[in-house]
Amino acid sequence: MIQMNEKTMEKSDFVRTDALQTEILFTSFRDDFPKITTEHILTYSASFEWWYFDVEAENGDSFVILFKRRDPTAHKSKPHLHIEIKNEKKHWNKIHLLSESDFRIEERADTNEMKIHFGKSSILIVGNSDQQIEEYRINVDIPNLKASFIIRPLCQGFKIGEDGIYFRHIHDPKKFSAAIFPAPLFHAKGTINLKDQATTLEGTGYHDHTWGTADMLETHLQWHWGRIYSKDRAMIFVRVLPTKNYRGCLSFLFTRQDKEKEPKFYYEFDISPTNWKRTGLIKIPHEVSVISDNSEFVVSMVFEKVLSNLIMYVRSFVSFQGHSANQKPFVGSGWLEYFVRPKIPHKILLMLNRAKSRRWMS
């Protein structure tokens, strides 16, 4: 059961949101390599691809970066970096545009490394002898900002199905959305030099890799996404629903206790959002409960503050309490996302989103 704007979805919605694939497969080193080809881009101009990383320290300071090869919802064609830096004193948001030639890849087969260049910035993916991801080295070099991070996964990454595709167009199966989760939980340590003010940041984070041949404003109707941590456990839950011309669903509940290498997954779980309040142009839930099948795992989250507020999307900081079978209750905090697509023509939504993005561009 998932509620949309305080209204239970109709039965027909569940028919068209059946998952295309449900098998959980663990990812390898090569799974995080670039996916979108020149052929994709020439055939489908709304193709997109990005690598998302976030890091949060215990004191709440955070660093979020999206390395975007393409994102037509922000800019028609240029690669760019989207960066958010947040601490108790400031919230710095920047989109740095690049040229087509600034995106290039450099595979080093002899050392199990792949370097993805975005101008002077880069992602270095380092694999081990078992073809698993050993670490990421993130480097950011743009005007007013220099940053570098070493990221080490704390558990095995995964994908849903062999190709990661969770939405396909009903009439054109080559139009799709896909994602993998190569580092759903990691430890990161790095430095940030913003306008000649240097700081260090160490904390826990999350990484996913998303791509497709139709932009998200065309394919995505709604999503609930959360990642929350207590002292000895982590939980990620996702439920993403498509617009009427697409079939599929992305839905899972991931849990990991301290030092477990392989996480646990639940397919059968409820998301119950309540106490809806307006934030900007949309309403968001200020209380959310996630309950696994047979109530083996129950978590209740409460809104604390807004972290990021876009036209159709809000990221919030939440506190939570929960319990699982035969274990003591646990408490913690984390991030919660809510997105809903308004009933506005696609071209107008693109225009609005690009106008919002231009405020942060350089």
Phi, psi and omega in degrees: 000129174222136185258140176247116179049046176068018178233130179294139181294150178285158180303322182298331179295324179291327179299315184274356179251014175304138181297138177288325180211149185231352183287126176276123177239139177283142183275158176243177181307315185284344181297335184267009176287162179304144185248319185285131181257168175300323178298318176303312185295319180292325181278321183233101185293343179267015177300147181215160174195137174206159175246119184254134174225137169227148178226134177229130177274167181298331181276002178097349175298145184214157178222124179234133177220137171243118173271105188253113173292317174208142171207092183295349175283342179253316177214145188303319187213339190282141169298152177197164172253136173243120189233136172234129175236126184226131170216187185292343183260331187209161172229104185256125184232126184215137169246119182252113182282146178233173176265164180304321183287348179287340178268121176206158181240150182221103180267134178243084187298327183290339181243010181056050180229146172229124178250126180251114185266135170234081187064231179279351179265163184195160168243124173253119178259122183248122178260166176250185184293340178268010180065027173258159180282120180276314180194165170243144172238112183261130177231130179236127181218093178225167178306133179074355182217128168232130180212150175212142181221143166256125184239126179237118179301143179260350178206173183291135174282168185207168175214159178260105183083165186296321185258356178075003184284128180242342172233141168225147176293142183298321185255342180229090186294350177279354172265119189209167168234142183217158177203151169228165185230074187291334180217074183292343178211124180214163171256136181227145174218133182194185180235147178230124176243098183252115180052047177068018174247111186266137176220160173251152179219126177228133181182198182254149182207186188216143178223133168226166182227120189235142178202167179176177181247009173215136187293160187294334179287340174275324191261330189258128177267315187198147168212150165244128179220134178215146169225123185225149184227141166245189184300324187230016180207161177227150177219137173231132174229145183219135166215116185236129184244146185267165171286174192295335182271004182238151179241142176134182178192143172246116187207120174198158173237122184247132175226145177215127173270159186309130175075359173286129180282319181256125180284170173257149180233144173235133173265326183264106178202157179252142168245120182241094177274135180220179178054058183286133178222147183285132172229107186069234184270349183233164171267142177234153177283134176264355173219133180222132175245139175239123185231121178283168180304137181063018177057030178294330184222120183228129179226135177240122183251146180231131179299137176244312180195160177278134174259322180210134184227105176253189188296316185240008191220135176226131172252130185236153170268132183230153167254159182209161168224150183201175175206154174228166188304130174061026179227161181290152174301155180223154180226160179178203182211174179175198183243144179229132178247144171223132177229137173217135182273119178294161178277070182230141179307145184305316182298323179289320177299317177300315180300315180296316183292321178294323178295318177298317181295326182298336179299333185252003188277150172214000000 
